[in-house]
Amino acid sequence: MVDSIGSTPLNGSGSVSRVAAPAATPVVQPALQQAAQQAPAANNATQLTNLAKTLAAEPPIDSDRVDAIKKAIQNGSFPILPATIADRLLALRLNWDGHDAA
């Protein structure tokens, strides 16, 4: 038979008894393991620093695209739209992103 909730006390005194959780034991790692875990982080930091220096040394210019635009201007096939140029100059002056709502 199933007793309904609250019909019988949980222990003889009628109160709820608490169970203590086991204390967490600290895990101590040897110095060698700690050094091995820190070494990849230091190596990654060095690699990122070297990458940043390499990218900073090169100009952020796509020289192939610049050459293609120069050739198109020389051939007369580069589309020059005065309205677009004016819009972009105004946006630059007003610090406005062309994708933002007006």
C-alpha positions as semicolon CSV with decimal commas, in nm:
position;residue;x (nm);y (nm);z (nm)
1;M;0,000;0,000;0,000
2;V;0,122;0,351;-0,077
3;D;0,107;0,609;0,201
4;S;-0,010;0,956;0,111
5;I;0,223;1,250;0,149
6;G;0,264;1,362;0,506
7;S;0,087;1,068;0,663
8;T;0,395;0,931;0,838
9;P;0,701;1,118;0,963
10;L;1,033;1,061;0,789
11;N;1,207;0,960;1,111
12;G;1,099;0,882;1,464
13;S;1,112;1,244;1,585
14;G;0,878;1,372;1,315
15;S;1,138;1,610;1,170
16;V;1,331;1,599;0,848
17;S;1,688;1,483;0,886
18;R;1,963;1,635;0,671
19;V;2,237;1,443;0,505
20;A;2,574;1,618;0,495
21;A;2,739;1,637;0,158
22;P;3,088;1,494;0,140
23;A;3,356;1,759;0,165
24;A;3,535;1,832;-0,160
25;T;3,893;1,721;-0,148
26;P;4,135;1,958;-0,320
27;V;4,325;1,805;-0,605
28;V;4,692;1,888;-0,597
29;Q;4,875;1,847;-0,926
30;P;5,247;1,803;-0,945
31;A;5,446;2,100;-1,067
32;L;5,539;1,914;-1,385
33;Q;5,175;1,872;-1,487
34;Q;5,101;2,237;-1,412
35;A;5,398;2,347;-1,623
36;A;5,285;2,121;-1,908
37;Q;4,938;2,277;-1,899
38;Q;5,076;2,630;-1,897
39;A;5,327;2,567;-2,178
40;P;5,067;2,548;-2,460
41;A;4,908;2,872;-2,340
42;A;5,245;3,047;-2,346
43;N;5,318;2,897;-2,688
44;N;4,982;3,021;-2,822
45;A;5,051;3,369;-2,687
46;T;5,389;3,372;-2,862
47;Q;5,231;3,259;-3,188
48;L;4,962;3,525;-3,166
49;T;5,221;3,793;-3,096
50;N;5,427;3,684;-3,396
51;L;5,115;3,678;-3,617
52;A;5,018;4,028;-3,503
53;K;5,364;4,159;-3,584
54;T;5,356;3,997;-3,929
55;L;5,014;4,139;-4,011
56;A;5,111;4,484;-3,881
57;A;5,415;4,490;-4,109
58;E;5,204;4,439;-4,422
59;P;4,960;4,699;-4,550
60;P;4,594;4,590;-4,542
61;I;4,558;4,633;-4,917
62;D;4,442;4,380;-5,173
63;S;4,695;4,458;-5,443
64;D;4,520;4,235;-5,699
65;R;4,197;4,432;-5,662
66;V;4,386;4,764;-5,684
67;D;4,547;4,648;-6,007
68;A;4,209;4,540;-6,149
69;I;4,055;4,879;-6,064
70;K;4,350;5,064;-6,220
71;K;4,313;4,864;-6,541
72;A;3,937;4,925;-6,549
73;I;3,992;5,301;-6,508
74;Q;4,252;5,301;-6,787
75;N;4,019;5,104;-7,015
76;G;3,726;5,331;-6,932
77;S;3,519;5,036;-6,810
78;F;3,513;5,135;-6,442
79;P;3,165;5,262;-6,354
80;I;3,177;5,611;-6,205
81;L;2,846;5,714;-6,053
82;P;2,849;6,073;-5,927
83;A;2,547;6,014;-5,697
84;T;2,719;5,722;-5,526
85;I;3,039;5,920;-5,483
86;A;2,848;6,213;-5,333
87;D;2,653;5,985;-5,098
88;R;2,969;5,819;-4,973
89;L;3,147;6,152;-4,923
90;L;2,853;6,281;-4,718
91;A;2,839;5,958;-4,517
92;L;3,211;5,984;-4,445
93;R;3,175;6,345;-4,338
94;L;2,877;6,269;-4,111
95;N;3,018;5,940;-3,978
96;W;2,711;5,762;-4,110
97;D;2,707;5,394;-4,201
98;G;2,528;5,339;-4,531
99;H;2,356;5,030;-4,389
100;D;2,196;5,221;-4,099
101;A;1,844;5,353;-4,121
102;A;1,825;5,721;-4,216
